[in-house]
């Protein structure tokens, strides 16, 4: 109930739409309840008296009531659907906004397919709850209440006899709801798992084909689809049992009315029209009662979907701005790590007591084996993660005291895992600088030695790069990433192995451009490229999360430590290629 109440809270801003829909619903019910009364009057007055003209007028009244009932039913359906669509729109936006604001650690442990399922299938379940569930429940309550009052006014004994089965129907609906809740929760989870499989296979289609695993992947998908089918069939079995059960329960009062009402007609205590009225009203009650099964299905599914949605909306990012965080503006680029320790999990630290200082405009090269902590340093500086111990300062200010927008607007990043949006080359270059002019975009492209390549394309800067940049080579994506970072014109740069996918000739061209562009910027470069490392102002040598050596190339070579061994075993090999 708590989940359903919270979901209903999303719709309260559209209360005018829902209120108008409810008014239309009441009008629909009123005309529906009036129709049997018209029929009773026709039987008890016009038919018994043989008045043909009066029969015609009552027939016209029945037709008129049906027309108005249809019009108000249209209004109720349209208005409730609009309110539900608006509510779904708000929930999707809230979900997306929350996902945008959650920190990296959240996305590290949550699968993309699961999150996509919650923003699509789960939100759709909530929309159905708003449009059909709430209105359907109100319809049943209003219709049942109206019929009970009318029947009690006609003959309270017959009313009690005919409606005695309603508590049993309500109990059945509650039992069904409890049985369907876990079923729908597992169905939502299986749908999400299926989405994960599809997303991974479409993204990794090259790997699947390269290793000839199409058949295996198809079998895996078929297995998951089969599990979903079996679970949905189990739910359908429960729902299908409910519908005939509701109908059977509603036929019992009809039989009782015919038996007891017939005896009262014989005793002249009930007219034929009133008996007909009872049967018609029970007929009106059967339809919403039959829908109780569907309503319990909608409520169960909405509860399961709502819990999954609320899990995201209730999640707080571990990266929080302080209420008094400052906008640091433009910085000089002085960076200091002070005994910084960081853990991605509770098992082992990724960085231990790292300390170093960088003056504005200096270039820092980070080297070490995979998993030594290089990327961790790159991720901590823009505060993608918070340090577990120690502090990081920019221009003497702890980065936890700076607003995230202000901090990250001063740090440009070209990551190793390059992500490009399915948009034009121009849009991808200007992604971090949406107000950039055409001249600035072209200058950044020239600096990354990408301009000539772009000019050779049929559509130039308007060329679409395709999904994840599929239309570009690895080197072209690397240069586009560099151009995007350089266009931001930030005082601090982080280049994560930014020349790893280019050939030697292109690397030299890029390095020439970088040498000019990083002169006045504090630059962190994660690389194994010898020319970059030898010219760095500060080299940080990392091993198992610790900075084991730091200094310039010549000094580290004289120290005869790990750096010299790396140089002799790996860097010298690269130099000889």
C-alpha positions in Angstrom: 0.0 0.0 0.0 2.9 2.4 0.8 4.2 1.8 -2.8 0.8 2.4 -4.4 0.3 5.6 -2.3 3.6 6.9 -3.4 2.9 6.1 -7.0 -0.5 7.9 -6.7 1.4 10.9 -5.3 3.0 11.4 -8.8 -0.5 12.0 -10.2 -1.7 14.5 -7.7 -0.4 17.5 -9.7 -2.9 16.4 -12.4 -5.8 16.3 -10.0 -8.0 18.5 -12.2 -7.8 16.0 -15.0 -8.4 13.1 -12.6 -11.3 15.0 -10.9 -12.9 15.7 -14.2 -12.5 12.1 -15.2 -14.1 11.1 -11.9 -17.0 13.4 -12.5 -17.5 11.9 -16.0 -17.3 8.5 -14.3 -20.1 9.4 -11.9 -22.2 10.7 -14.8 -21.6 7.4 -16.6 -22.6 5.4 -13.6 -25.7 7.6 -13.1 -27.0 7.0 -16.6 -26.1 3.3 -16.3 -28.1 3.1 -13.1 -31.0 5.0 -14.7 -31.4 2.6 -17.6 -32.8 -0.4 -15.5 -35.2 2.0 -13.7 -36.6 3.1 -17.1 -37.1 -0.6 -18.0 -38.9 -1.2 -14.7 -41.2 1.7 -15.3 -41.9 0.5 -18.8 -42.8 -3.0 -17.6 -44.9 -1.9 -14.5 -46.8 0.9 -16.2 -46.7 1.0 -20.0 -46.7 -2.8 -20.6 -49.3 -3.8 -17.9 -51.6 -0.9 -19.0 -51.0 -1.6 -22.7 -50.0 2.0 -23.4 -48.0 1.9 -26.6 -47.1 5.6 -26.7 -45.6 5.4 -23.2 -43.6 2.4 -24.2 -42.1 4.4 -27.0 -41.2 7.3 -24.7 -39.5 4.9 -22.3 -37.6 3.3 -25.2 -36.4 6.8 -26.2 -35.3 7.4 -22.6 -33.3 4.2 -22.6 -31.6 5.2 -25.9 -30.9 8.7 -24.6 -29.4 7.3 -21.4 -27.1 5.0 -23.4 -26.0 7.9 -25.6 -25.1 10.1 -22.7 -23.5 7.2 -20.9 -21.3 6.6 -23.9 -20.3 10.3 -24.2 -19.3 10.5 -20.5 -17.5 7.2 -20.7 -15.4 8.6 -23.6 -14.6 11.7 -21.5 -13.6 9.6 -18.5 -11.4 7.3 -20.6 -9.7 10.1 -22.4 -9.1 12.3 -19.3 -7.8 9.4 -17.2 -5.5 8.3 -20.1 -4.1 11.9 -20.4 -3.5 12.1 -16.7 -1.7 8.7 -16.7 0.5 9.6 -19.7 1.5 12.9 -18.0 2.3 11.0 -14.8 4.3 8.4 -16.7 6.2 11.3 -18.4 7.1 12.7 -15.0 8.2 9.4 -13.6 10.4 8.7 -16.6 12.0 12.1 -16.3 12.5 11.7 -12.6 14.1 8.3 -13.2 16.4 9.6 -15.9 17.4 12.6 -13.8 18.2 10.4 -10.9 20.2 8.1 -13.0 22.1 11.1 -14.4 23.0 12.2 -10.8 23.9 8.9 -9.3 27.6 8.4 -8.9 29.9 6.0 -10.8 29.8 3.4 -8.0 26.1 2.9 -8.5 26.5 2.3 -12.2 29.4 0.0 -11.5 27.1 -2.6 -9.8 23.8 -2.1 -11.7 23.3 -3.5 -15.2 22.2 -1.3 -18.0 19.4 -3.7 -19.1 17.9 -3.6 -15.6 17.8 0.2 -15.5 16.3 0.4 -19.0 13.6 -2.1 -18.0 12.6 0.1 -15.0 12.4 3.2 -17.2 10.2 1.4 -19.8 8.2 -1.7 -18.7 7.9 -0.7 -15.1 6.8 2.8 -15.8 4.2 1.4 -18.3 2.8 -0.8 -15.4 2.5 2.3 -13.3 0.7 4.2 -16.1 -1.9 1.4 -16.4 -2.4 1.6 -12.6 -3.1 5.4 -12.9 -5.4 5.1 -15.9 -7.2 1.8 -15.3 -6.4 0.8 -11.8 -7.5 3.8 -9.8 -10.4 4.7 -12.0 -11.5 1.0 -12.2 -11.5 0.8 -8.4 -13.5 4.0 -8.0 -15.9 2.7 -10.6 -16.5 -0.5 -8.7 -16.9 1.3 -5.4 -19.3 3.9 -6.9 -21.3 1.4 -9.0 -21.6 -1.1 -6.1 -22.6 1.6 -3.6 -25.2 3.0 -5.9 -26.7 -0.4 -6.7 -26.7 -1.5 -3.0 -28.6 1.7 -2.1 -31.2 1.4 -4.9 -31.8 -2.3 -4.2 -32.2 -1.7 -0.5 -34.7 1.0 -1.2 -36.7 -1.4 -3.4 -36.7 -4.5 -1.1 -34.0 -4.7 1.6 -34.6 -8.4 2.2 -34.0 -9.3 -1.4 -31.1 -6.9 -1.5 -29.4 -8.6 1.5 -30.0 -12.0 -0.2 -28.6 -10.9 -3.5 -25.5 -9.1 -2.2 -24.5 -11.5 0.5 -21.8 -12.9 -1.8 -19.9 -9.6 -2.1 -17.7 -10.2 0.9 -16.7 -13.5 -0.6 -15.8 -11.8 -3.9 -13.7 -9.2 -2.0 -11.8 -11.9 -0.1 -11.1 -13.7 -3.4 -9.7 -10.5 -4.9 -7.4 -10.0 -1.9 -6.1 -13.6 -2.1 -5.5 -13.2 -5.9 -3.6 -10.0 -5.3 -1.3 -11.7 -2.7 -0.7 -14.6 -5.1 0.1 -12.4 -8.0 2.5 -10.0 -6.3 5.5 -12.4 -6.2 4.7 -13.6 -9.7 4.7 -10.1 -11.2 7.9 -9.2 -9.3 9.7 -12.2 -10.9 8.2 -11.4 -14.3 9.5 -7.8 -14.1 13.0 -9.2 -13.2 12.9 -11.7 -16.0 11.9 -9.0 -18.5 14.9 -6.9 -17.3 17.2 -9.9 -17.6 16.0 -10.5 -21.2 16.7 -6.8 -21.9 20.2 -7.2 -20.6 20.9 -10.1 -22.9 19.6 -8.3 -25.9 21.6 -5.1 -25.1 24.8 -7.0 -24.5 24.5 -9.1 -27.7 23.7 -6.1 -29.9 26.6 -4.2 -28.4 29.0 -7.1 -28.7 27.7 -8.4 -32.0 31.2 -8.3 -33.5 32.6 -10.6 -30.7 29.7 -13.0 -31.0 30.3 -13.4 -34.8 34.0 -13.5 -34.5 33.9 -16.4 -32.1 30.9 -18.1 -33.9 28.7 -18.0 -30.8 25.5 -17.1 -32.6 23.9 -20.5 -31.8 24.9 -20.4 -28.2 23.6 -16.9 -27.7 20.3 -17.8 -29.4 20.0 -20.8 -27.0 20.7 -18.6 -24.0 18.1 -16.1 -25.1 15.6 -18.8 -25.8 16.2 -20.2 -22.3 15.6 -16.8 -20.7 12.5 -16.2 -22.9 11.3 -19.6 -21.9 11.6 -18.8 -18.3 9.7 -15.6 -18.8 7.0 -17.5 -20.8 6.6 -20.1 -18.0 6.3 -17.4 -15.4 3.8 -15.4 -17.4 1.8 -18.6 -18.0 1.7 -19.2 -14.3 0.3 -15.7 -13.8 -2.2 -16.2 -16.6 -3.3 -19.4 -14.9 -4.1 -17.6 -11.7 -5.8 -14.7 -13.5 -7.8 -17.0 -15.8 -9.1 -18.9 -12.8 -10.3 -15.7 -11.2 -12.6 -14.6 -14.0 -14.9 -17.6 -14.2 -14.8 -17.8 -10.4 -16.1 -14.2 -10.2 -18.8 -14.9 -12.7 -19.9 -18.1 -10.9 -20.1 -16.2 -7.6 -22.3 -13.5 -9.3 -24.7 -16.1 -10.7 -25.6 -17.3 -7.3 -27.4 -14.1 -6.4 -29.3 -14.2 -9.7 -30.6 -17.7 -8.9 -31.6 -16.5 -5.4 -33.4 -13.5 -6.8 -35.4 -15.7 -9.2 -36.4 -18.1 -6.4 -37.2 -15.6 -3.6 -38.4 -12.8 -5.9 -40.7 -15.1 -7.8 -42.4 -16.1 -4.5 -42.8 -12.4 -3.6 -44.4 -11.7 -7.0 -46.9 -14.6 -6.4 -47.6 -13.0 -3.0 -48.1 -9.6 -4.6 -45.3 -8.0 -2.5 -43.0 -7.4 -5.5 -43.9 -6.4 -9.1 -42.5 -8.1 -12.2 -40.8 -4.8 -13.1 -39.0 -4.7 -9.7 -37.8 -8.3 -10.1 -36.5 -7.3 -13.6 -34.9 -4.3 -12.0 -33.0 -6.5 -9.5 -31.7 -8.7 -12.3 -30.6 -5.8 -14.4 -28.8 -4.1 -11.5 -27.0 -7.4 -10.7 -26.1 -7.5 -14.4 -24.5 -4.1 -14.1 -22.7 -5.2 -11.0 -21.2 -8.3 -12.8 -19.1 -6.3 -15.2 -17.1 -4.2 -12.6 -17.0 -7.3 -10.4 -15.5 -9.3 -13.2 -13.0 -6.5 -13.6 -11.8 -7.1 -10.0 -9.6 -9.8 -11.3 -8.0 -7.4 -13.8 -7.8 -4.7 -11.2 -5.9 -7.0 -8.8 -3.6 -7.9 -11.7 -3.0 -4.2 -12.4 -2.4 -3.4 -8.7 -0.1 -6.4 -8.2 2.0 -5.5 -11.3 2.1 -1.8 -10.3 3.2 -2.7 -6.8 6.1 -4.8 -8.1 7.0 -2.2 -10.7 6.7 0.6 -8.2 9.1 -1.0 -5.8 11.7 -1.3 -8.5 11.2 2.3 -9.5 11.4 3.6 -6.0 14.6 1.7 -5.4 16.2 4.1 -8.0 14.4 7.2 -6.8 15.3 6.5 -3.2 18.9 5.9 -3.9 21.2 8.7 -2.9 24.5 9.3 -4.6 27.5 8.7 -2.5 28.9 11.9 -4.0 27.1 14.7 -2.3 27.7 18.4 -2.5 28.0 20.2 0.7 25.2 22.8 1.3 27.9 25.5 1.4 30.0 24.2 -1.5 31.7 27.0 -3.4 31.9 27.9 -7.1 35.6 28.0 -7.5 35.5 29.7 -10.9 38.6 29.4 -13.1 41.6 27.7 -11.4 45.3 28.0 -11.9 45.7 24.2 -11.9 47.7 23.5 -8.7 46.8 20.0 -7.6 47.8 18.1 -4.5 47.0 14.5 -3.3 47.5 14.3 0.5 47.7 10.7 1.8 44.8 9.7 -0.4 43.4 6.2 0.1 40.5 4.8 -1.9 38.6 1.5 -2.0 36.2 0.5 -4.8 35.0 -2.3 -2.4 35.7 -3.6 1.0 38.2 -6.2 -0.3 41.4 -4.2 -1.0 42.3 -0.6 -1.5 42.8 0.6 -5.1 45.0 3.5 -3.9 47.0 3.7 -0.6 48.4 6.8 1.0 49.1 8.6 -2.3 50.8 11.9 -1.9 52.1 14.3 -4.6 51.9 17.9 -5.7 51.6 19.4 -9.1 52.3 23.0 -10.0 50.2 24.8 -12.6 51.1 24.0 -16.2 53.1 20.8 -15.3 52.6 17.5 -17.1 52.3 14.4 -15.0 52.8 10.9 -16.5 51.2 8.0 -14.7 52.7 4.6 -15.4 52.3 1.1 -13.9 50.8 -2.2 -14.5 47.1 -2.7 -15.1 45.3 -2.3 -11.8 48.1 -0.3 -10.2 45.9 2.7 -9.5 46.5 5.0 -12.5 42.9 5.3 -13.6 41.9 5.6 -9.9 43.8 8.8 -9.7 42.2 10.1 -12.9 38.7 9.3 -11.5 39.3 10.8 -8.1 40.4 14.2 -9.3 37.1 15.2 -11.0 35.4 13.5 -8.0 33.7 10.6 -9.9 34.4 8.8 -6.6 35.1 10.2 -3.1 38.4 9.4 -1.4 38.2 6.9 1.5 40.9 8.7 3.3 43.1 11.8 2.9 42.2 14.7 0.7 42.6 16.2 -2.8 43.0 19.9 -3.3 42.8 22.2 -6.3 44.4 25.6 -5.8 44.5 24.7 -2.1 40.8 24.0 -1.8 39.5 20.5 -0.9 37.5 19.3 -3.9 34.7 18.2 -1.5 34.2 21.9 -0.7 33.7 22.8 -4.4 30.5 22.3 -6.4 30.6 19.4 -8.8 29.7 21.6 -11.8 32.5 24.1 -10.9 35.1 21.4 -10.3 34.3 19.4 -13.5 34.2 22.5 -15.7 37.8 22.9 -14.8 38.8 19.4 -15.7 38.9 18.1 -19.2 39.0 14.3 -19.7 39.8 12.1 -22.7 39.2 8.6 -21.5 40.6 5.3 -22.7 37.1 3.9 -23.3 35.8 6.4 -25.7 32.1 6.9 -26.0 30.6 8.8 -28.9 26.9 9.6 -29.3 24.9 8.6 -32.4 25.0 12.2 -33.7 27.1 14.3 -36.0 30.9 14.8 -35.7 30.2 18.5 -34.8 27.8 17.6 -32.0 30.2 15.1 -30.5 33.2 17.5 -30.6 31.1 20.2 -29.0 29.4 18.0 -26.4 31.2 19.6 -23.5 31.0 23.1 -25.0 27.6 23.5 -26.5 28.1 27.2 -27.1 31.3 26.7 -29.1 31.4 28.5 -32.5 32.1 26.8 -35.7 35.6 28.3 -35.8 36.4 27.0 -32.3 35.2 23.5 -33.3 37.4 23.6 -36.4 40.4 24.8 -34.5 40.0 22.0 -31.9 39.8 19.5 -34.8 42.9 21.0 -36.4 44.8 20.7 -33.1 43.8 17.0 -32.9 44.7 16.6 -36.6 41.2 15.5 -37.4 40.1 18.5 -39.6 41.5 17.2 -42.9 39.8 13.8 -42.4 36.5 15.4 -41.6 36.7 17.7 -44.7 37.2 14.6 -46.8 33.8 13.2 -45.7 30.8 13.8 -48.0 28.9 15.6 -45.2 31.9 17.0 -43.4 31.2 18.0 -39.8 27.5 16.9 -40.3 28.5 13.3 -40.8 26.8 11.0 -38.3 29.4 8.9 -36.4 26.9 6.0 -35.9 26.1 4.1 -32.7 29.1 4.4 -30.3 31.1 5.9 -33.2 30.9 2.7 -35.3 31.6 4.7 -38.6 35.0 5.8 -37.3 38.3 4.0 -36.8 39.9 3.6 -33.4 42.4 6.4 -34.1 39.7 8.7 -35.5 37.7 8.2 -32.3 40.7 8.9 -30.2 41.4 12.2 -32.1 37.7 13.2 -31.8 37.9 12.6 -28.1 41.0 14.8 -27.8 39.3 17.5 -29.9 36.3 17.4 -27.6 38.5 17.7 -24.5 40.6 20.5 -25.9 37.5 22.5 -27.0 36.5 22.7 -23.3 39.7 24.7 -22.8 40.1 23.6 -19.2 43.1 24.5 -17.0 43.4 20.8 -16.0 43.6 17.9 -18.5 43.3 14.2 -18.0 44.4 12.1 -20.9 43.8 8.4 -20.3 46.0 6.5 -22.8 44.7 9.0 -25.4 47.1 7.9 -28.1 46.7 4.1 -27.6 44.7 3.5 -30.8 46.7 5.5 -33.2 49.7 4.6 -35.4 53.2 5.9 -34.8 52.9 8.6 -37.5 49.5 9.9 -36.2 50.9 9.7 -32.6 53.8 12.0 -33.5 51.4 14.4 -35.1 49.1 14.5 -32.1 52.0 14.8 -29.7 53.2 17.9 -31.6 49.8 19.4 -31.2 49.6 18.4 -27.5 53.0 19.9 -26.7 51.7 23.3 -27.8 48.3 22.9 -26.1 49.4 21.6 -22.7 51.9 24.3 -22.1 49.7 26.3 -19.8 47.6 23.4 -18.5 48.1 21.0 -15.6 48.0 17.7 -17.5 47.8 14.1 -16.2 48.6 11.5 -18.9 48.2 7.8 -18.4 50.4 6.2 -21.0 53.2 3.8 -21.9 54.4 6.0 -24.7 58.1 6.8 -24.2 58.2 10.3 -25.7 55.4 11.5 -23.4 56.9 10.0 -20.3 60.5 11.2 -20.9 59.3 14.8 -21.3 56.9 14.8 -18.3 57.6 17.2 -15.5 56.6 14.6 -13.0 56.4 10.8 -13.4 54.3 8.8 -10.9 55.2 5.1 -10.8 52.4 3.0 -9.3 52.4 -0.6 -8.1 49.5 -2.3 -6.4 47.8 1.0 -5.4 50.9 2.7 -4.1 53.1 5.4 -5.6 56.5 3.7 -5.3 58.5 6.3 -7.2 58.0 9.9 -8.4 60.2 12.4 -10.1 61.6 13.2 -13.6 62.9 10.7 -16.1 66.6 11.3 -15.5 66.2 11.2 -11.7 64.2 8.0 -11.7 66.7 6.3 -14.1 69.5 7.1 -11.6 67.5 5.7 -8.7 67.7 2.2 -10.2 64.2 1.2 -9.1 60.9 0.0 -10.6 60.8 2.8 -13.2 64.2 1.8 -14.6 63.1 -1.9 -14.9 59.9 -0.8 -16.6 61.9 1.4 -19.0 64.3 -1.3 -19.8 61.8 -4.1 -20.3 58.9 -2.3 -21.9 59.5 1.3 -22.9 62.7 0.5 -24.7 60.8 -2.1 -26.7 58.3 0.5 -27.7 61.1 2.8 -28.7 62.6 0.2 -31.0 59.2 -0.6 -32.8 
